[in-house]
Amino acid sequence: MLKTIKGKNEWIKAYDTAQTAFEELKVIHEFYEEKEADETDLKKQYDKTLKEIGNLEFLRMLSKDEDKLSAILEINPGAGGTESQDWAEMLMRMYIRWGERHNYKVKELDLQEGEVAGIKSVSIEFEGEFAFGYLKGENGVHRLVRISPFDANKRRHTSFASVYVYPVVDENIKIEINPSDISWDTFRSSGPGGQNVNKLETAVRLRYQPEDIVIECQETRSQSQNREKALRMLKSKLYEIEMRKKQEAQAEIEGAKKKIEWGSQIRSYVMQPYTLVKDTRTNTEVGNVQAVLDGEIDEFLKAYLMEFGGE
């Protein structure tokens, strides 16, 4: 109930803000016609009004039940060893900064460090309203082009990493799981370079046979808490799989709709010979690569939702 009320309040707040901006625009326009305000003031208020209306339209794109849920984001490097592992860590930093900027509670659920640099894999939870709605368009392969810091000859390299996002199910979503379909392993939590930071086997690995799903969790030093979190992650993944099946079936029925392939390359981040981040689905482009890598990805998130959010 509290979540429902909070969701309604978000809508009311966004609508009131847009309406206030529009009313102020009308007043400034009247002043402008009477020569009591200049064109700069009018343009500034016009841009502000467009932004607030855009935010309201953006919120409308987050109307599905799962959109309001928290999210788990997984990053895995592609082939290429240290290069791709370093790129995966850069993506991890980008998403963590985005989450912190938007006041989400960000938690690393499972992090596997690379042997030289970067990461082998990571699972990150973004806890808060609409985390999944905002991040759901990040599913796919992300491509980096740069002069490699690991190449003594300073050659340009292309690296790939995959991102997978799914919603965190809450108590209102019922997912039935047969315990006999699950097997458990325990192991020691590890830190950078594989050094043990916990002498007890508190980390857990869950295997779910029907869907061939493997989940690892070493968030806390409590094995029981890690088991509980791993089960939640499994339920969330199963929920996302069912969601995807429904979306694919709907897309098949409505053949005219543009289909988004899961796992396809969605965005390129080019640092040399020029600087540009381009989303291949929406053609959104940003020239400031460093700002994007520092977490400024809202332009891409909004463009995706504006084009595909209703699908």
Buried (B, 14 or more C-beta within 10 A) or exposed (E): EEEEEEBEEBEEEBEEBBBEBBEEBEEBBEBBEEEEBEEEBBEEBBEBBBEBBEBBBBBBBBEBEBBBBBBBBBBBBBEBBBBBBBBBBBBBEBBBBBBEEBEBEBBEBBBBBBEEBBBBBBBBBBBBBBBBBBBBBBBBBBBBBBEBEEEEEEEEBBBBBBBBBBBBBEEEBEBEEEEEEBEEEEBEBBEEEEEEEBEEEBBBBBBBEEEEBEBBBBBBEEBEBBBBBBBBBBBBBBBBEEBEEEBEEEBEEEEEEEBBEEEEBBBBBBBEEEBBBBBBBBEBEBEEBEEBBBBBBEBBBBBBBBBBBEE
